[in-house]
Amino acid sequence: MPESRSNTRAFLLLGLVMLFWAGNSITGRGVRGDIPPFTLAFGRWLVAVLVIAPFAVRTLVAERAAALAGWRWILALGFLGIVCFNSFIYSGLHHTTAANALLLQASIPALVLVLDRAIFGTRATGLQIAGVVASTLGVVWIVFRGDISALSSLRLGVGDALILCGVLVWALYTVLLRRKPAISASSFLLLVFVIGALAMAPLAMWEWRQGLSVHWSPRVLAAFAYVGVFPSVLAYFIYNTATARLGAGRAGQAITLMPLFGALLSALLLGERLEGYHFAGMALILTGIAIAALASRPGRAKQN
């Protein structure tokens, strides 16, 4: 059926989004000694604005009445999904391990279901819940390298609290995307990217005043280009569109693909070895995604 094919396409495109976002983490880790964190964030959104502006300005001018009418939601979504989320994650990663960050971000799908229920009264189906549980277990298996007993050694600190704030913010952004004003995707992205660039500019300038600077090279230029285009313009466009298509709960579950792609990219680009626990975790994650896709089939998906 056409609707079923459309849902399947949306899930596949969400996989591409997670690949781009995993690449963002790999890129950020690779240039952490060359680009200060808030400067990287500022450059990311500035590049995104420059890339999308030629395609969006004319449309935004035509839609300015609708944009002005919905300015509160545009500001709120830009603040949540662009400014707050990235600030919490970047800051948190300075004080906690990547393993802790991945584990905490794995709670996003469940939190999306909870917030969607609390705010809009959307009931999760049994298949949705089963899919979230399977995918989350897959993330846990990868993060703890197949040794669940390692959970007892988990320690949470300030950095983890910041990551949790980012998790809450992203779940809220995902749920509230349905309140996006009736303007085109390009107009909306241009506006929220401008919000992100303006918010990050003072933080980047603070880094410069502290004596931190960019060590320019072709590799650094490529990093700015990558983070501005793929995990920003393309990823946000696809994520927002897929969320509108599938609903917040099903779209939010795709976040569990990030450690899967992160492991694959680390093996491909950084020479890190894939172990048995990677494949076991990947199987659980993909099983959860498959269950979620089954739950979205016409006749099974519950209307909001």
C-alpha positions in Angstrom: 0.0 0.0 0.0 1.2 3.5 -0.7 0.9 4.6 3.0 2.9 1.6 4.1 5.6 2.3 1.6 5.7 5.9 2.7 6.2 4.9 6.3 8.9 2.5 5.4 10.7 5.2 3.4 10.4 7.5 6.4 12.1 4.9 8.7 14.9 4.4 6.2 15.4 8.2 5.9 15.6 8.4 9.8 18.4 5.8 9.6 20.2 8.2 7.3 19.7 11.0 9.9 21.2 8.9 12.6 24.2 8.1 10.3 24.7 11.8 9.8 24.5 12.5 13.5 26.8 9.7 14.4 29.2 11.2 11.8 28.8 14.5 13.7 30.1 12.9 16.9 33.0 11.3 15.0 33.9 14.6 13.4 33.7 16.5 16.7 35.9 14.0 18.4 38.4 14.1 15.5 38.8 17.9 15.6 38.4 18.5 19.3 42.0 19.7 19.5 41.6 22.1 16.6 38.1 23.7 17.2 36.8 24.9 20.6 33.3 23.3 21.2 31.1 26.4 21.1 33.0 27.7 18.1 32.2 24.4 16.4 28.6 24.8 17.3 28.5 28.4 16.1 30.2 27.5 12.8 27.8 24.6 12.4 24.7 26.8 12.5 26.3 29.6 10.5 27.2 27.2 7.7 23.7 25.8 7.9 22.2 29.3 7.5 24.5 30.1 4.5 23.6 26.8 2.8 19.8 27.0 3.2 19.3 30.7 2.8 19.5 30.8 -1.0 16.7 28.2 -1.2 14.5 29.5 1.6 14.6 33.3 1.7 12.1 33.8 -1.2 9.7 31.3 0.3 10.0 32.8 3.8 9.2 36.2 2.4 6.0 34.8 0.8 5.2 33.0 4.1 6.1 35.9 6.4 2.5 36.4 7.7 2.3 32.7 8.8 5.8 32.9 10.3 5.0 36.0 12.3 1.7 34.5 13.5 3.6 31.4 14.8 6.7 33.2 16.0 6.3 31.9 19.6 6.5 28.2 18.4 9.3 28.9 16.0 11.3 30.5 18.9 10.4 27.7 21.3 11.4 25.0 18.9 14.6 26.7 17.8 15.5 27.3 21.4 14.8 23.7 22.4 16.1 21.7 19.4 19.0 23.9 18.3 20.2 26.0 21.3 19.5 24.0 24.4 20.0 20.5 23.2 23.3 21.1 21.6 24.5 23.2 24.5 23.6 20.6 27.1 25.2 17.8 25.1 28.4 19.6 24.2 28.8 20.8 27.8 27.9 17.4 29.3 30.5 15.6 27.2 33.2 17.7 28.8 32.4 16.1 32.2 31.2 12.6 31.5 32.1 9.6 29.3 30.8 8.9 25.9 29.4 5.6 27.2 27.3 7.4 29.8 26.1 9.9 27.2 25.0 7.2 24.8 23.3 5.3 27.6 21.4 8.3 28.8 20.4 9.3 25.3 18.9 5.8 24.8 16.1 7.0 27.1 14.9 9.5 24.6 12.4 7.1 22.8 10.7 6.1 26.1 10.7 9.7 27.3 9.1 10.8 24.0 6.2 8.3 24.5 5.7 9.6 28.1 5.7 13.2 27.1 3.5 12.6 24.1 1.0 10.9 26.4 1.2 13.6 29.1 0.9 16.6 26.7 -1.3 15.3 23.9 -2.9 12.2 25.3 -1.3 9.9 22.6 -1.4 6.3 23.7 1.6 4.1 22.8 0.7 0.7 21.4 2.1 -2.6 22.7 4.3 -3.0 19.7 5.7 0.5 20.1 6.6 -0.2 23.7 8.1 -3.6 22.8 10.2 -1.9 20.0 11.5 0.8 22.4 12.4 -1.9 25.0 14.3 -4.0 22.4 16.2 -1.1 21.0 17.1 0.3 24.4 18.4 -3.1 25.5 20.6 -3.1 22.3 22.1 0.3 23.2 22.8 -0.9 26.8 24.4 -4.1 25.4 26.8 -2.0 23.2 27.6 0.6 25.8 28.4 -2.0 28.5 30.2 -4.3 26.0 27.9 -7.2 26.6 28.5 -7.1 30.4 25.3 -6.1 32.1 26.9 -6.4 35.5 28.8 -3.3 34.6 25.6 -1.4 35.4 26.6 -1.6 39.0 29.7 0.4 38.4 27.7 3.2 36.7 28.4 6.6 38.3 26.4 9.7 37.5 27.8 13.2 38.0 27.4 16.8 36.8 28.1 15.9 33.2 25.4 13.2 33.3 22.9 15.7 34.7 23.6 18.0 31.7 23.2 15.1 29.3 19.8 14.3 30.9 18.7 17.9 30.5 19.6 17.5 26.8 17.7 14.3 26.6 14.6 15.9 28.1 14.9 18.9 25.7 15.2 16.7 22.6 12.2 14.6 23.6 10.2 17.7 24.2 11.3 19.1 20.8 10.2 15.9 19.1 6.8 15.9 20.7 6.2 19.6 20.1 7.1 19.5 16.4 3.4 19.1 15.7 3.0 22.7 16.8 5.3 23.9 14.1 3.5 26.7 12.1 2.1 26.0 8.7 5.2 27.2 6.8 7.5 25.3 4.5 10.3 23.1 5.9 13.0 25.3 4.4 11.5 28.5 5.9 11.3 26.9 9.3 14.8 25.5 9.2 16.2 28.9 8.1 14.6 30.6 11.1 15.7 28.0 13.7 19.2 27.9 12.3 19.4 31.7 12.6 18.3 31.3 16.2 21.0 28.8 16.8 23.7 30.9 15.2 22.7 34.0 17.2 22.6 32.1 20.5 26.0 30.4 19.9 27.8 33.5 18.8 28.3 35.0 22.3 29.5 31.7 23.6 32.0 31.4 20.7 33.2 34.9 21.4 33.7 34.0 25.0 36.0 31.2 24.0 38.0 33.5 21.7 38.5 35.9 24.6 39.7 33.0 26.7 42.5 32.6 24.2 41.0 29.5 22.4 41.2 29.6 18.7 40.7 27.5 15.6 43.7 25.8 14.1 42.8 26.3 10.5 43.6 23.5 8.0 41.8 21.7 5.1 40.7 19.1 7.6 39.1 21.8 9.8 37.4 23.4 6.8 36.0 20.0 5.8 34.7 19.5 9.4 32.8 22.8 9.4 31.4 22.0 6.0 30.3 18.5 7.1 28.6 19.5 10.4 26.9 22.5 8.7 25.4 20.4 5.9 24.8 16.8 6.8 23.9 16.6 10.5 22.3 20.1 10.3 20.5 21.0 7.1 19.8 17.5 5.7 19.3 15.7 9.0 16.9 18.3 10.6 14.9 18.5 7.4 14.5 14.7 7.3 13.9 14.3 11.0 11.2 17.0 11.1 9.5 15.6 8.0 9.6 12.0 9.3 8.3 13.0 12.7 5.3 14.7 11.0 4.8 11.5 9.0 5.3 8.8 11.7 4.5 10.6 14.9 6.8 11.6 17.7 7.0 8.1 19.3 8.1 6.2 16.3 10.4 8.9 15.0 12.1 9.3 18.4 12.9 5.6 18.6 15.4 6.1 15.7 17.8 7.7 18.1 18.8 4.2 19.3 20.5 3.8 15.9 23.2 6.3 16.8 25.5 3.9 18.8 25.1 1.3 16.0 26.3 3.8 13.4 28.9 5.2 15.7 30.5 1.8 16.2 30.5 1.2 12.4 32.0 4.6 11.6 34.6 4.2 14.4 35.6 0.9 12.9 35.7 2.3 9.3 37.3 5.7 10.0 39.2 5.2 13.3 40.3 1.6 12.9 38.4 0.5 16.1 37.6 -3.2 16.2 34.0 -4.5 16.1 33.4 -7.2 18.8 30.6 -9.7 19.3 28.7 -7.5 21.6 28.5 -4.9 18.9 26.7 -7.3 16.6 24.4 -8.6 19.4 23.4 -5.0 20.3 22.9 -4.1 16.7 20.5 -7.1 16.3 18.5 -5.9 19.3 18.4 -2.3 18.0 17.3 -3.4 14.5 14.7 -5.7 16.0 13.2 -2.8 17.9 13.2 -0.6 14.8 11.5 -3.4 12.8 8.8 -3.8 15.5 8.2 0.0 15.4 7.9 -0.2 11.6 5.3 -3.0 12.0 3.4 -0.9 14.5 3.2 2.0 12.0 1.5 -0.1 9.3 -1.9 1.0 8.2 -4.6 -0.6 10.4 -2.1 -0.9 13.3 -1.0 2.7 13.8 -3.0 4.5 16.3 -4.3 7.9 15.2 -3.3 10.8 17.3 
